[in-house]
Amino acid sequence: MSAVFENEVVTTAKVRFLRVPGVAGELALITLDNGQDHTRPSTFGPGGLASLDAALDEVAARSPAPAAIAVTGKPFVFAVGADLSGVPAITSGDDAREIAETGHRVFRRLKDSAVPTFAFVNGAAMGGGMELALHCRYRTIASTAVVAFPEVFLGLVPGWGGTQLLPDLIGIDAAVGVIVDDALAQNKVTPGPKAARSGIADAVFEPADFLERSLEWAAGVLAGEVTVSRTPVDTAAWDDAIARARAVVAARTRNASPGALRAVELLDLARAGVGDEAFTAGTAAEDDALTDLLMSDELRAGLYAFDLVNKRARRPAGAPDRTLARTITKVGVVGAGLMASQLALLLVRRLEVPVVLTDIDQARVDKGVGYVHGELDGLAGRGRLSPDALNRLKGLVSGSLSKDVFADADLVIEAVFEELSVKQQVFAEVEAVVSAECVLATNTSALSVTEMAAKLQHPERVVGLHFFNPVAILPLLEVVRAEQTDDATLATAFAAGKQLGKSCVLVADAPAFVVNRLLTRFLGEVTAAVDAGTPVAVAETALDPLGLPMTPFELLSLVGPPVALHVAERMHEAFPDRFGVGEGLRRMVELGKTSVFSEPGVIDPELAGIDAGDAPLTAEQLRSNAERALAEEIRLMLDEGVVQAVQDIDLAMLLGAGWPFWLGGISAHLDRAGVSEAVTGERFLPRGVASLPA
């Protein structure tokens, strides 16, 4: 290959020729290993593909020929696809096409092999790693392994045979689920047992003796003692499945993701099957798609976002030395409403320590504890908790009317009504009973943490832990440092966030922090436009070209109009020149409405006329206003020191607001669209970051 990735960690394909009982002749076992531990999974760049090609040459040269070829991975990892770190080295369409065609040529040697081929999927198999396995005739999988096609999530397509092979194996509807649905659902993965049930794998074994069992199983297949049956593909289901795929892409990306649209086209093409001629045509179409997408801004943006989530999120900027963190052996939760109950559920599942809720009356306490117990019962019913684990976790959750139960807690988090005086009173009551080492945290979405702590004897132990709803799903945790928060408290907050499975971003104690501040400014432009006379239908679709996961009014319904109004009022108090309070929003709250619509596309009759102003905007004007407002607000937040760097704003919006990966974060999009320079006079990111080189 002429294309070379300068910093490629080459995955070597090592060949061993084994004598396996029951096999007449040798079995060639190829092990993929990049020489790193499991934290650096094996990938395929030019060097890795060349090594696999050479290994297959070695097998082909063996005389007599082996009875079969098997491919497996290093401990815990099969392979996770193309070496995306080398994408910046791809500077021409010719280089991109060479990568695409080389992957197809090398992997196809396994599909076209004269002897049976096996993939022993011992660990994670993602993207190109999964495609390699699909080229083999048979597959085993470890019960602890996971498989996925993350390409569409990043703005790519499975480009080394995946769009053609998977539908032929498990059917088009199931393939749409893996390649499109799962990728656009925050890159959902398929566990090994489920992969076996779906037909992706033919047998599943436990990891302790996975290779031995896989070899025995392969011997049984070769001897005719094990029969692998596959359900014939129903080609009559193709049109419905492709229509569903298009609907999913439209709903989740507003048809703004080139990778998602190309993936659906390729899946449609796969109806021709995987005979030699059809497969050649299908993989040629994958070559075209991969060439185009590898040379796109969307891929560079997606990889920038991927890097933020997988590197910056693991080492939060500004976090204190983690050795300062205190051990948490018990947690208190003030409040027993829905948010507090969700927090309690997360805390007990992840920390596995006693969690106690308090509230103002027994009915509320019982309801909160009952919610947690009910959710745990549901997890057990779905096989995600063993009976022993269920009993143990339920036993750790309790409730009380008295805050005295917090006396031995190491962390107390409040999730009560968003009123500063109420929260100050709660903290005063808690401080009176807890130890001097106990960390006090607030889940406020907009109020000042510094003001909350101002009247306490030890304000240095107060920190903001702003979770996002739904707590169990959204991965972001904004860790808010108030004016007097000390390093030990902050380190404890970051350690707790990591244990809870959250990606933490350090933010200053500024109004609404990061995500809510930007979303409020964003929504404020929409509600202001409606108040001015922009039809609701226009405002609802004006931002579709951005491919955001929700329309403005879907987001408003999710957040809840009362919460949105509260934050808008708070921001208007702080920055009256930039943040308004929409009259339509006030009306929704007054009428107790959760949505602008009574049914899809139909404005609620009681809200008729909220767009009756006399200065309507076009969709393009509204979108421009919203983007310009975001650019202005980001620049101000950076000047105020709300975050360490603009990358933290991008990370927060990716994880807390579902900002699309293929846009590369909010600042990257504004840079590429020219909005950053038009509004602030400069870009947020250097040229070539999250975009093609200049």
N, C-alpha and C positions, 0 to 999 in steps of 0.2 A: 504493500500500500504506500502511496505517496504521502497521504495525510499522516501526520505524527502529532501526538499530544505530548508536549514537552514534559509535563509533570505527571504523566500517567503512572499510577500504581498498577503495574501490569499483573493481571490475573494469569497465572501459569496453569496450563492443562497438563497434569502429570499422569502418565500411563503406567498401569501395572497389569500384568497378565496373570490371572488367577486360575487355579484349579478349583472348581466348585463341585462338590459331590452331586452327582446326578446329571452333570453337564458333560456331553461328549466333546471334549476339546477345551480350549481356554476361553475365559471371558475377559475381555479388555475393559478394565475399569479406569475411567478418566476422572481425576479429582481436580476440581477448580479451586485454586488457592492463590490469593494475592500476597501471602506472607504476613498479613496483619491479623490482629485478633478480631473478635466478632463486632467490635465497635467500628471497624472499617470493612464493610461488606465487599465481596468480590464484584467487580464490574467489568464491562467489556469496552475497551478503547481499541485503537488499531493494534496495539501490542497484544492485548488479550485475545482478540480475534485471530491474530497470526499464530499465537501459541496453540489455540484450539485447532486451527487448520493443520499445524505441524503434528499435533497429537493424532489427528485422524489420518494423516499421511503415514505415521508410524504404525498405526493399527492396520492400515491397508497393505503395508509392506510385510506384515507378519506372515510367515509361512510355517505350517498351514494356517489358513485364515481362522481367526477366532470364531467361536460359535455365536457370540453376541457382543455388543458394545453397551456399556452402562456409563452414565455420567452422574457424578454426585458432587457435593460441595465440601468445603472445610467445615469444622464444627460450627453448628448453629446457623449456617448460611449456605444456601445453594448458590444463588447469584441474584443481584438486584438490578440487572439491566445495563444499559449503555453507561459509559463513563461521562456523565454530563458535565463534569468539571472541565472537560476538554472542549466544550462547545465554543468558548471564545477563540480557540485555535482554528475553528472552521470559518474561513473568511471568504469563501467563494462557493457558488452553487456546485462547482465540480467536486470540491472537497466533500460537501454534504452528500452528493449523490454517491460518491465512492464509499462513504461510511454505510449508507443504506444498502448498496448493492453487495458490499463485502459481508455484512451481517447475513443477508439472505443466502449468499453463496455458501458460506461456511456452515450455517445451521442446516441448510438443505441437504448437506452430505449425510446428516443423520436421518432425515426423512427418506432419502433415496437409497439408504444403505442396503446392500445385498443380504446382510445378516440382521436379525432382530436388534432393535435398539431400545434401551431402557433409561429412564430418568429416575434416579433415586433422590427425591426432593427432601433432603434432610433438614432444611431450614427455610428461611425466607426466600421466596422466588418472586421477584417483582419484574415487571416490564420485560426486558430482553431475556432475563433469566427464566421467566415463565415461558417465553417464546421458545427458548432452547428446549425446555422440557416438552413443549407441545410438538416439536419436530420428532421426538422419539415415539416409537410405536406403543410403548407401555410406560406407565408411571406409578411409582409408589410414593407415599408422602408420610412424613412424620406427624404424629398427632399434635405436636407443638409448632409445626411449621405454619406459615401464612403465605397466601399467594394474592397477587393483585396486579392490575394494570393501572398505574398512576398517571399514564401519559396525558390523558385528556385533562386531568387536574392541572397539569403544568403547561398546557397549550400545545401538546404534541398529539401523535397517534401511536398506537402500537405498530411499529414500522418494520419489524423483522418477522412478519408472518402471522402475528397474533390475530389480526382482524379476519384472516382467512381460515385459520386452523381452528380457533375456538368455536365458531358457530357450527362447523362440521362435526365437532366433538360433542357438544352439549346442547345444540339447538340455538336458533337465532335469538329467541327471547331471553334465554339465560345468558347468552353472550352479551346482549345489550345490557343486561343487569350488571355484569362484571366490568365491561369496558366503558360504559357510559354512566349508568346509575351510580355505581359504587364510586367511580372516580370523582363525580360531581357531588357526592355526599361526603365531602372532606376526605377523599381518598380512603374509603372504607376497604378493609382487607377481608379475605375469606380464610377462616381457620382450616387447618388440614382435614379434620373430619368432615366438615361441610364440603370441602373441595372433593373429597372422595364420594360423598353422597350425590353431588351434582354431576359426577362423571369426569371431572377434570383429572382426577387420579383414579387408578384402578384398585388400589389397596392402601390401607393406612396401618402404620405400625407405631409402637411406642419408641421414644428416642433412645432409651437405654441400649437396645440391641437392634437399632433400626437397620444398619447396614447388613448385619447377619441375616435378619429376617427378610430383607429385600433380596439378598442373594438367593436364599432358599426359595422365595416366591418366584424369582426369575427362572431358577432351575426347574420349578414345577411347570412354568409356562413353556419352556423350551422342550420339556419332556412330554408335553401334552396332558399333564396331570392337572393343570390349572387352566380353566377356560375363561377368557375375558370376553364378555358379551357387551355390545354397545347398542344403544337404542338408535334405530334409524332416524335421521334428521327429517323433520316434517317441513318440507319446502312450502307447503300451503300456508304456514304460519308467518312467512317472511314479510308480507306487506303489512300485516297488523303490527308486527314487532318493530319494523322500521318506522312506521307511523308513531308508535309509542316513543321510540328513541328521539324522533324529531320533536315530539311534544315535550319530552324531558329537557332537551337542549334549549328549546324556546323558553321554557319556564324557568330554568336555572341560570341561563346565560343570556337570555334575550337575543339569542342567535348572534352574540357578539364575540364568541370564541371560535376562531378559525379551526383550531384543533378539534373541537367537538363536532363541528359541521363536517370536517373531512373524515372523521372517524365513522360517522353515520353513513357517509357515501361508501366507504370501504366495506362496511358491514353489509350494505345492500348488495355490493358486488360479489360478496362471498356466496351468494345463493347458487353460483355456478359450481360449487364444490371444490375439492382439492385434487382432482385429476391433474395430470401433468400440465396439460394446456391451460386449464382454468387457473391452476395455482400459479403458473408462470405469469398469466395476465394479472391476477390479483396482487402478486408481489411486485410487479412492475408499477401498478397503481400506488402501492405503498411507497415504492422508491420515489415516485413523483411527489407524493404528499410529504414524505419526510424531508426531501430536498427543499421544498418550499418552506416548510415550517422551521427547519433548522436555520434558515436564513431570515427569519422573521423577528421583529421586535417583540412579539408576544412571547416567544420562547425565551429570549433573553430576560424579559420581565418575569416570566414564571420561575426561571432559575434563580434570579435575584431574590424573589419571594421565598423560594425553597431554601435558599441559603440562610435567610433571616430566621426562618422557623426551625431549621435544623442545627444552626450554629449559634446565632446571637441569642436565641431564646434559651439555649442551654447554659450560656454564660452571661447572665443579665448585666448590662452595663451599669456601673455605679453601685452594685451590690457589695456590702461589706464582707470582710473575711468570714467565711462560713463557720470557722471554728468558734466564733463569738456566739453562735446560736445556742439557745437554751433548749433543753429536752422537754418535750410536751408529753405529759402522762395523763392529763385530764383536760377537757375543754368544756367551757360553759357557753351557752347560746342564750342571749337575752332576746326574748320574743319567740313565739311559736306559730307565726303565720306561715304562709307558703314559702317565702324566701328563707326564713329562719329554718323551716323544716327541711328544705332542700340542702341548706348548709349542714345541718345536723346529719343528714343521710350521707353526704360526701365525707364529712369528718370521721364518722364511725367506720365507714367502709375502708377509707384509706389509712387512717391513723390507728384504727383498732384499739382505741383507748376509751374510757368512759366519757360520754357526752351527755350533758344535762341541760334541758331547756327550762326556762322560766317565762311566766307571763302573768297578767294581772288577774286572771281567774282560772279556776280549775278546768272549765270547759275548753278554754283555749289550749291549756297545757295538754290535756288529754287528746285533743284533736291533733296537735303537733306530734306528740309521741306516736299516736295512732297512724299518722301519715308515714313516719319513718318505718314503723313495724310493717305496715302494709306494703311499702315498696320493697322491703327486704323479703317479705313473703313472695312477692311477685318475681324477684330475682331467683329465689329458690325454685319456684314453680317452672321457670324457664331453664333450669339446670345450671344457673350461673353461681349458685351457692350450695354447698353441701348442707345436709341437715345439721351437722355439728357447727358449721360456720354460721348458719342461720340462728341457731339458739344462742351462740356466743355473742354475735353482734346485737341481737335484740336485747340481750341481758345488759349490754353496755349503755343502752339508751334509756334515760329516765327523765322525769319532769318534776318541777317543784314550783310552789308559789313564792318561796323565799330565796333570796339571793345568797343566803348563808351557805347554800350548797356549793358556792364557788370558792369557798375558803381554801381548798387544796387544789384549785385549778391552776394550770400554767398559762392558759390562754383563754380569754373571754372575748367573744365577738358579739356585738350588738347588731340586730337587724329589726329595729323598731321604726315607728312612724318618722318620716323625714321632716322633723321639726327640731331645730337646733336646741331649744330649751329642753325638750324631752330627752334628747340624747345626752345633754350635759347632766341632767338629773340622773339618768341611768348610770353614767360613768361615775358620778359621785357616790351613788349607792353601792356600786360594785367595788370601787376603791376602798370603801370602808370595811370590806370583809376579806379581800384577797391578800395574798402574800406580797411582799415587796418586790418579788421577782416576776410576778404575773404580768403578762403582756395583755394590754387592752386594745382591741381592734374594733373598727367600725366598718360596716359595709355601705356607708353612705355613697350615693351616686353623684352628689353635687355639692354637699355642704362642706364647710371648712373644718378639716380635722384639727387644725391649730386652735380654732375657737372652741371646738368641743372639749379640748384638753386644757383650756386656759385656766379653769378654776380648780384644777386638781393639784394635789400636793406633789405628784410625780408625773408631770405632763410628758416627760421624756420616754415613758413606756407606752405611749399611745401611737398607734399606726393605723393607716387606712388599708383595708383589704377589700378592694372593690371587685366582687364577683359579677359575672354576667348571667342573665337568665336566658335559657335554663342552665342552672348551675352545673348539672352533671355533664352537659354537652359542650358548652362553649369553653375553649381552653385557656382564655386569657384571664389573668389576675393582675389588676393594676395595684401595685404596692405603693402607698402614698406616704411620703416622708413629710411629716409636719415640721414646724419650725424647731421644736425641741426634741424630736424623736432621736434617741441615741442609737449607736451602732449595734448594740446587743439586741435591742428590740427589732431593728430593721433586719438583722441577720436571722433572727428567729422567724420573722414574717416570710422571708425568702425560703428558708428551710421548710417551713410548713407548706408554703405554696408548692414547692417541688414534690413533697410527700403527697400532696393532694392531686398530683398529676397535672398541675397547671403550668403554663408558661408565664413567667413573671416579667413585668416591665416596671421599672422604677419611675415614678412620676412625682413631681412637686405638688405641694398642696395649693393648687390653683383651681379656680372655679370649674367644676365638672371634669377636671383632670384631662384625659385625652379623648377617648372614644366618644363619650357623651357630649363633650364640647364640640367636636367636629360634626357629629350627627345632628346636634341641635342647630348648629349654623346651617347645615345642609338642608334639614327639614324646614328651617325658618324661611329659607328662600322659596321653598315650595308653598308653604302656607301663606306667605306674603303675596305670592303670585295669585293664589286662589282668591285671597281677600280682595286683590286688585281687579279680579274679573276673569282670570284665566280659567277656562272650563276644567272641572275636576278631571275629565277624561284626558285632557291634554297634559295636565300636571302629572297624572298617573303614569303616562308613558314617555314623558319627555326625557327621562334619564335612561331609557332602554338601551341606547347605543353604548352605554358604559358596561352593560352586562352584569349589573348588580344582582345579587341573589333575591332581592325583594324590591318591589316598587315602593315609592314613598309611603303610600297609605297602608300597604302590607306591613311595613316597618312600624308605622304608627300604631297599628293594631297590636303588633307583637309587644312593643314597649308598653303600651297602654296609654291612652290619652291623659289620664290624671298624672302619671309619671312624667310624660312628655311636657305637660303644662307646668308641672313643678320645676323641672329643669329649665324650661324656657324662661319662667319668671325669675329664677335664680340668676340665669345668665343675663337677663335684661337689667337686673339690679347691678350686676358687676360691669357690664359693657353695654349700656343703653344705646350707644351709637351703632352697634353692629347686630345686636340680638333683639328682635321684637317678639311680641306675644300675639299670635294669630287670633283674630276674633272667631274664626271658624273653629279653632281648637278649643277656645273657651266654651263655645256653644256645645260642642261635643261633650265636654266634661259636665256642663250644667244639665244636659239631657241624659247623661249616663250612657252615652253611646261608646261602643268599643270599635266601631268601624264607620267609615263614611258611607259604606254601601250596605243596603238591606239584603242584596244578593249580588253575585258577580256582575259588575258593570252597571248596576242600578243604584243611584244615589238614594239614601234613606230619605223618605218623604219629609221627615221632621228636620232634615238638614238641607232641604231644597233652598236654593238661593244663596248658599254660602259663597258661590262664585259669581255673584251678580254685580261685581264692581264694573267700572267703566274704562279700565286701563289694562286689558288682557295682554299677556305675552304669548309669543309663539313658543313652540317646543324648543326651538334652537335658542331663543333668547333666555328661556328659563334654564336650560342646561348650561349655557354660558355663564349666567349669573351664579349658579350653584358652584361651578368649577372655580370661578374667580373668587368667590367667597371662601372656598376651602383653601385656595392658595394664600390668600391674605391671612387667614386664621393660622395656618401652619407656620408662616413666617413669624407672626407675632408670638406663637407658642415657643418657637426656637429662641427668639430674642428674649423671652421671659425666663428661659431655662426650665421649662416644664418637663423636658426630657433631656437625656444626655446628647442625643443626636436625632436627625430626621429618620434614621433607620428604626428608631424605637416607635415613632409615630406610624410608620409603615407596618411594623410588626403588630402593633396594637390594633390597627384597622383590619389587618388580615385575620387575626385571631378573635377579635371581639366584635367585628362588624361584618365579617364574611366578605371582605373586599376580595375580588377575584384574583387568583394567583397570576393569570395570564396578563393582568394589568400591572403586576409587579409592585403592588403597594400604591398608595394614593399619590405620593410625591413623584414616583416614576411616571405615572400616567400624566400628571400635570406637566411634568417636564417634556414628555414626548408630544403632548398636545400644544406646546408653546405657551401654556397658560402661566406657568411659573414666571418666566421672563417677562411676559406682558404685564403681570401684576406686581411682581417684586423686583424686577430688574435683573434677576439671576436665576439659574437653575438650582434645584435642591440637591441634585446628585451630579457627579462628574459625567461628562459625555462618555458614552460607551458602557455606563453602568445601567443595567436593566434595559438596554437598547443596543442595537447594532452599533459598531464603532462609527464615529463620524466620518 
